[in-house]
Amino acid sequence: MTDLPYRPCAGVMLLNRDGQVFVGQRLDSTLEAWQMPQGGIDPGEAPRDTAVRELGEETGIAPEHLELIAEAPVELVYDLPDEMIGKVWGGRYRGQRQRWFLFRFTGQDSDVNIETAHPEFRAWRWADPAELTTLIVPFKRRLYEEVLDAFSAHLGSATIHR
């Protein structure tokens, strides 16, 4: 399966005014894992546009409630566990290559609505950045460490402990 390509994707680390990060629990998982919004890049779509679109599709947050802080300097990659390859994304990919964006959320919690046209999350909350690597599924832990490293200069006084 190592000859399969990586799925192009964009991810969003969304910070509230208190420096906490938006995380959601996926509807299609029975695990207690939480994740940041992310999704596939459509052909011809710019990664930043994907990030804003996916955030809206997954959280109901409108673009006017977003302020771009930073973009990760490099694309980040993760592999699916062997038992998942061939079962997700139509069996076409071995993992994802992602462009990550850090946005500030300028709206109110009432501007978040995960009951979208095609819901992906069953619950959401704000989490301390230091919690992220313990909240995510284990196979994405290294990816989240890389995202935290990429945006560490912008995470204020929130110290990252691993």
C-alpha positions as CSV (number, residue, x, y, z in Angstrom):
1,M,0.0,0.0,0.0
2,T,3.0,2.3,0.2
3,D,2.5,3.0,-3.6
4,L,-0.7,4.8,-2.8
5,P,-0.6,8.7,-2.8
6,Y,-1.4,11.0,0.0
7,R,-4.7,12.8,0.0
8,P,-4.2,16.6,-0.3
9,C,-5.8,18.3,2.7
10,A,-6.0,21.5,4.7
11,G,-6.3,21.8,8.5
12,V,-7.3,24.6,10.8
13,M,-6.1,25.4,14.3
14,L,-8.7,27.9,15.5
15,L,-7.9,30.0,18.6
16,N,-10.5,31.7,20.7
17,R,-9.8,34.9,22.7
18,D,-8.4,32.9,25.6
19,G,-5.9,31.1,23.5
20,Q,-7.8,27.8,23.5
21,V,-8.2,25.6,20.4
22,F,-11.4,24.4,18.8
23,V,-11.7,20.6,18.8
24,G,-14.6,18.3,17.7
25,Q,-15.5,14.7,18.2
26,R,-16.1,13.0,14.9
27,L,-19.6,11.4,14.3
28,D,-18.1,8.4,12.5
29,S,-15.9,7.3,15.4
30,T,-16.7,5.5,18.6
31,L,-13.4,6.7,20.1
32,E,-13.2,9.5,22.6
33,A,-10.7,11.2,20.3
34,W,-11.1,14.9,19.4
35,Q,-9.6,16.7,16.4
36,M,-9.2,20.0,14.8
37,P,-11.2,20.8,11.6
38,Q,-9.6,19.5,8.4
39,G,-10.7,18.4,4.9
40,G,-9.7,17.5,1.4
41,I,-8.6,20.1,-1.1
42,D,-10.7,20.1,-4.2
43,P,-9.0,20.2,-7.6
44,G,-7.9,23.8,-8.4
45,E,-8.8,25.0,-4.9
46,A,-6.2,27.0,-2.9
47,P,-5.3,25.4,0.5
48,R,-6.3,28.5,2.4
49,D,-9.7,28.5,0.7
50,T,-10.1,24.9,1.6
51,A,-9.4,25.6,5.2
52,V,-12.0,28.3,5.4
53,R,-14.6,26.2,3.5
54,E,-14.0,23.1,5.6
55,L,-14.2,25.1,8.8
56,G,-17.5,26.5,7.7
57,E,-18.8,23.0,6.6
58,E,-17.8,21.4,9.9
59,T,-18.5,24.2,12.4
60,G,-20.9,26.6,10.8
61,I,-18.3,29.4,11.4
62,A,-18.6,32.2,8.8
63,P,-15.4,33.6,7.2
64,E,-16.1,37.1,8.7
65,H,-15.4,35.5,12.2
66,L,-11.9,34.5,11.1
67,E,-8.6,36.3,11.2
68,L,-5.5,34.6,9.7
69,I,-2.6,34.5,12.0
70,A,-0.2,32.1,10.3
71,E,0.3,29.3,7.8
72,A,2.6,26.4,8.6
73,P,5.8,26.8,6.6
74,V,5.8,23.3,5.2
75,E,3.2,20.6,4.3
76,L,2.7,18.0,7.0
77,V,2.1,14.3,6.4
78,Y,0.7,11.4,8.2
79,D,0.1,7.7,7.4
80,L,-3.0,5.8,8.2
81,P,-2.5,2.7,10.4
82,D,-2.2,-0.4,8.2
83,E,-5.7,-1.7,9.2
84,M,-7.3,1.5,7.9
85,I,-5.5,1.7,4.5
86,G,-8.0,0.6,1.8
87,K,-11.0,1.3,4.0
88,V,-11.2,5.1,4.1
89,W,-11.3,7.6,1.3
90,G,-12.4,4.8,-1.1
91,G,-9.1,3.0,-0.6
92,R,-7.3,5.6,-2.8
93,Y,-4.8,7.1,-0.2
94,R,-2.3,5.9,2.3
95,G,-2.6,9.0,4.5
96,Q,-2.8,12.8,4.1
97,R,-0.5,15.6,3.2
98,Q,-1.8,18.7,4.9
99,R,-1.4,22.5,4.8
100,W,-2.2,23.9,8.2
101,F,-3.5,27.4,9.0
102,L,-3.8,29.2,12.3
103,F,-6.9,31.4,12.6
104,R,-8.2,33.6,15.4
105,F,-11.9,33.2,16.0
106,T,-13.4,36.7,16.4
107,G,-17.0,35.6,16.9
108,Q,-18.9,34.3,19.9
109,D,-19.5,30.6,20.9
110,S,-23.1,31.1,19.6
111,D,-21.6,31.5,16.1
112,V,-20.5,27.8,16.2
113,N,-23.0,25.4,14.9
114,I,-21.9,21.8,14.3
115,E,-25.4,20.8,13.1
116,T,-24.4,21.6,9.5
117,A,-25.8,20.3,6.2
118,H,-23.3,17.4,6.4
119,P,-22.4,17.1,10.1
120,E,-19.0,15.7,11.0
121,F,-18.8,16.3,14.7
122,R,-21.1,15.1,17.5
123,A,-19.7,17.5,20.1
124,W,-17.2,20.4,20.3
125,R,-15.2,22.3,22.9
126,W,-12.3,24.6,23.4
127,A,-9.1,22.9,24.6
128,D,-5.8,24.1,25.9
129,P,-3.1,23.7,23.2
130,A,-1.1,21.5,25.6
131,E,-4.0,19.0,25.6
132,L,-4.1,18.4,21.8
133,T,-1.7,15.5,21.6
134,T,-3.5,13.6,24.3
135,L,-6.9,14.2,22.7
136,I,-6.2,13.0,19.2
137,V,-6.2,9.5,17.9
138,P,-2.7,8.0,18.5
139,F,-1.8,7.7,14.8
140,K,-2.1,11.5,14.4
141,R,-0.1,12.4,17.6
142,R,3.1,13.2,15.7
143,L,1.2,15.3,13.2
144,Y,-0.3,17.4,16.0
145,E,3.1,17.8,17.6
146,E,4.3,19.2,14.3
147,V,1.3,21.5,14.1
148,L,2.0,22.8,17.6
149,D,5.6,23.3,16.8
150,A,4.8,25.2,13.6
151,F,2.5,27.6,15.5
152,S,4.3,27.7,18.9
153,A,5.4,31.4,18.4
154,H,1.7,32.4,18.2
155,L,0.3,30.4,21.0
156,G,0.9,33.0,23.7
157,S,1.7,31.8,27.2
158,A,0.2,28.3,26.5
159,T,3.2,26.1,27.1
160,I,3.3,22.9,25.1
161,H,4.1,19.8,27.2
162,R,4.7,16.4,25.7
